[in-house]
Amino acid sequence: MSGTINAPDFTESPHESVAKGDALAAIVGCHPDNKTLVSHPDEIIACLRTRSADELVAAAFRAVPGKELPFLPTYHNAFLPEEPSVTIRSGSFDTGVELLTGVTSDEGVTFFYVLQPKPEILAEHLDHVDRETLISALHKTVSSWTKGVTPPLLKDDEAENTSKAAIRRKYVDYLSDRLFVCPMHSAAAAHASRGGTVYTYVFDHWTTKRAPLSWAGVGHGIDVPYIFGLPLLDRGRAHFSDEDVAASGKYLTMISTFAGMPVQPGVSAWPKYTASSPMSMLLKNDNYTNIVGFRSDHCDSSSGHS
């Protein structure tokens, strides 16, 4: 679900993690005499363990300001032996294992309405939001979910002459592509090019029980209830429509048949993903459609995933 782990913003190096850890230790008083996690790791960690969880969480957001995820999984250990993107590029994975991966149709939109301090930027019409406020809020959201300093996504003439709706769409698409869509294509193409079997999909179903954002597609996480079959449960019927029940059933059928020969329920064979023909199955309501290269033409500019 939702891309692959080779996105540039979901892991960090030991150096990055240690630097953040030292900053956190200093905030909670565990950084005496310039001792660091490199020079005195046991002493620093022992001190950190005397602090409460709440204190450490609060300090983490101070140590790494402006980020929704202050600390990330660190590679070069038993859990992540190397940086995932390096593993993808080098082929250090078992091509005998079949791969299923997918995304929602508009992954990034979720990150713009979760914890959004300026909800006015989500309105269908942006007449009451000035251009500077809009761009600032959009840029801050992108920055909060990505590592490092986010580059300007608009040229000066674009900021002045592009419609506000188009500016918003550009930021949402950037986050979708960088975090989910392009890592999916990168991993799928690498696996397929080495003889691995790959199937991909795009989830584009929205429940009729909840009004969608008129300008947006299906965001990150919206597929979770369907893949766990919640609409099929009796207690879930009050929150889901008959269309949701059907969509969840077909989604589960698709996932379960992946273990054998993936098929489109009641239609035809599900084509494999290849580098030359990056096929995905689009799941939209009760319809299953094969599409080619979902947003892959935008991936060169979303660096770090390949």
N, C-alpha and C positions, 0 to 999 in steps of 0.2 A: 504494500500500500504506500502511496505517496512517495515515489521516487526511490533512491538508493542512498547508501551512507557515504558515497564518494563526493557529496556536495562539499564545497570548501569551508562551509560555515558550521559544520556539525562535529568537527574534531579539532584538536590542537596538539602542537608539538610539546615535548617535555619542557623545552625552554619557555614557551608561552605559559604553560601551566605553572611552572615554578615562579615566574615573574609575578603572576597574579597571586599566587600563594604568599609570596613575600609581602606584597602590598596588603593583603588581608591580615597577615600576621602583625604587621606594624599597626594596623588600626585597632586590633584587640589587645595590644600590649604584649605580643609574643615575638618581638624582634629586638631583643636587648643587645647592646654593644655591637651593632651592625652584623649580628649573626644572621645567616640566611638558611634557606632550605637546602642549599648546595653545601655550605660549610658545616652546618650543624643540623641536619635533618631530624634526627631523633629528638633533640632538645626542643626544636620548634614545634614538631608534631605533638610531643607530650604536652606542651603548653596549650596548643590549640584544643586538645581534648579536654582541657579543664573549662573551656568556654561552652556556654549553652548553644543549642542548635539555633535558637532564635537570634542570638548575638552573632553567630557566624554567618547566618543568612543575610542579616542586615549589613554586616561588614563586607560581604561579597559584592553587594550592589554598590557600595561605596568604593570598593577597590577597583571595580570595573564599571564605571558609570555609563549610563546610556544604553546598556545592553540587557535584553530580556533574559539571556542565558549567560550569566557571568563566567561560569566554568563549563567546559565541554569534555567529552571523553578524550583521554590522552592516548596516543598511539605509542608504539615501541614497548608493549607489555604483553602479558599473556592474553588479555582480552582483545587488543588490537595490535598485532605484531608489527604492522607498518601502516603508513598513511594510506587510507582506502583508495585514494585516487592513484597512488603509485601501484598498488596491487592490481587495479583495473588495467593500467597501462602496460604493466609487465606480464600480465597473464598469470599471476601467482594465485590461481584459484582452480578448482576442479571443474573442468569443462564437461565432465560426465554428469554433473548435476544440472537438471533442467532449471531454468530461471523464469519466474513469473514476477513481473513488476508493473506498476501502473501509477497513474496520477488522476486527480480530479480535473475537471475542465478549467478551473480558475483558482488553482491552489493559493496563490498569494493573497487573494481578497480577505481570507480569514484573518491574516495578520494586521489588516488595516482596521477591522472592527473589534478585535480583542483588545481590551484595555486602551481604547482610543480616547485620548483626552480632548479631541476636537471632533465629536461625532458629526458636526455639520459638513465635514468633507465627504461623508457617505451619502448625502442627499442626492436624489435623482437630478435635481437642478442645482447648480452651484452659483446661482445669481447672488446669493447673500454671503458668499465667501470670496474675499479679495484674493487676487492671484498670489501675492507674496505669502499670505497665511497658508494657502493651500499647498504651495510648493514646499514651504518649511515643514508643515505637518507630514506630508508625504515622505520627504527626505528623512525626517527623524524616524519615521516608522521603519523605512528600509534599513537605516543605520542600526536600529535597535535589534534587528534580527540577523545582521551580517557581521562578519569579523572585520576589524580594521576600520579604516576611514572610507566611507562610501563616496565614490567620485560623483561629481555633478552628472545627472542623467539628462540634463537639458542644455542645449547651447543657448546663448543669450537671445538669439532671434526666435528660437522655439519657445522660450519662456514668455516672450512678449506677444508672439503671433499665433501660438497654438491655443485651441480652445481648452478651457479648464477641464472639461470631461476627457479630452484626449490626453492631457497631461496626467490626470489621475490614472487613466488606463495604462500609460507608459510605465508608471511606477509599479502598479500591480503586476503587470506582465514581467517586469524585470525581476521582481521577487519570485514569482512563479517559476520563471525559467532558471534562475540562478540556484534556487534551493531544491527544485524538484524535477522539472521537465528535462532540462539538459543533463543532469546527472543520470536520469533514467535512460536517455538515449545513449549517453557515453558508456554506461555499464552494459546495456543491451547489445550495442554494436561490438564492444570488445569481446563479450562472451560469445556472440554469434560468429565473429570473425575467426575464432579459434576452434570452431566446430561445436560449440555449445548450442543447445536448443533453448530458444527464448520466445516467450509470449508476453505481449504487453497489452494494456487496456487503458481507456480513458473513461472515468466515471462521470456522467453528466445528468444525474437524476436529482430533482429537488422535490421534496414532499409538498403536496397541495395543502397540507395542514399548517404550513408556515409560509408567510409571505416572503418571497425572495427580494434581494436588492434588485431593482429593475435593471440596473446597468451591469450586473455581475453574473458570473456563472457559478458553478458549484465549487466552494472553497475547501481548503484543507480540513480534513476531519469529518466532513459531512457524510462520507461513505462508511464510517465506522459502525453505526447502528445496522446498516444493511449487511455488512460482511459478517456480523455476529447474529444476524437473524432476528433482531428485536421486533421488527414489524410482524413477524410470524407468531409471536407469543400473544396469548390472550390479554395479558396486562398491557401490551403495547398497542392494542387496537385503538385505544382512545387518542393516541398521539400520531397514528399513521393511517393513511388512506388505503383503499383497495389497490391503487396503483403502486403504493409503497410496498405492500405485501407481495405483489407480483414481481416488482423490481428486486426485492430482497431474495425471493425464491430463485430468480434467474441468476442473480449474482452468486449465490451459494452453489448453484448448479455448475456455473462456470468454474468457480474455485475448486470444487470437488473433482470435476473431470480433469483438471490440470494434472492430477496424479496419474491419469491414464492417457487418453488421447483427447486433448482439449477440443471442445466443439462449441458452436453457438447453439444453445438449446432450441431445438425445433427448426433450425435454419440450415447452416452448412458448416464445413470445417473451418476451424480457426487457424488462419495462416500464421506461420512462424515469422518472427522478426529477423531480418537480416540487415547487414550494413547497406546493401544496395537497394533493399526494399523494406524500409522500416515500418512494417504494418502493425497497427494497433486495432483492437476492437473497441468501438465506441458504444458504451452502455448508456442509453438514454431512454428512460421510461421503459416501455416494453419493446424497444427497438434495439437491435444489434447490428451495427454497421461497421464494415472494415474501412479504416482511414489510413492514410500514408503520411509518415513524417510529421506527426502532431507537433507543431511549433518548432521543429528541428532547425528551420531556417533562421531562428533567432539565437541559436546556441553559441555561435562564434563570439558574440559580444558578452555572453554571460560566463566570463572566464573562471577558471579554477576547478572545473569539474572534469576536465578531460586529461 
